[in-house]
């Protein structure tokens, strides 16, 4: 399982996915790739700058908040189950 975690650009209210996908064959059998940008974009672009529903902590090098971790965990679990990675 490979997960890409986008970087936040606060002032533009955008996320940037800098995962070098061209350097990896993520479509190989046995590899699952989950890009979080598409899942987090709707929340990032619609929120006011001063909202409490932050996806990234502002005072800790922009690590994910519990909200972003929950979204990520649920998406990873769904992908693992859909791909049949648990036997």
Secondary structure, DSSP 8 states (H G I E B T S, - for coil): -EEE--EEETTTTEEE----GGGS-TTSTT--EEESHHHHHHHHHHS-TT-S--SB-TTTTT-B-HHHHHHHHHHHHHHHHHTT---
